[in-house]
Amino acid sequence: EASAKAAQFKPLELSNMLWACAVSRCPAPDKLLTPSLCGSMLPQFKPQELSMTLWSLAKLSIGDMGLAHALLQGAVSKLHAFSTQNLANAVWAFAALTCKEE
């Protein structure tokens, strides 16, 4: 059901869904992980949603660096608004994803 409604998700709903998949160790539906879906809503992402989505991608071992880079670019543009926890989660996630890429 989540896959069918993925295009209607708001950034918070998307990041919560990915977080739930990561915490429960369930694979995320492919339709949630498209760069076009995340890219189209990227300007709407708040720092918490960006860091949580990046963290979830890393925990799920999703190696789509195009998606991670798009989210990271969104994070860089909003870095001034990140809490220390948001920053720590985003940096850890990007490091974890980069290590998996190598």
ABEGO torsion letter per residue (X at the ends): XAAAAAAABBAAAAAAAAAAAAAAGBBBBAAAABAAAAAAAAAABBAAAAAAAAAAAAAAGBABAAAAAAAAAAAAAAAAABBAAAAAAAAAAAAAAAAAAX
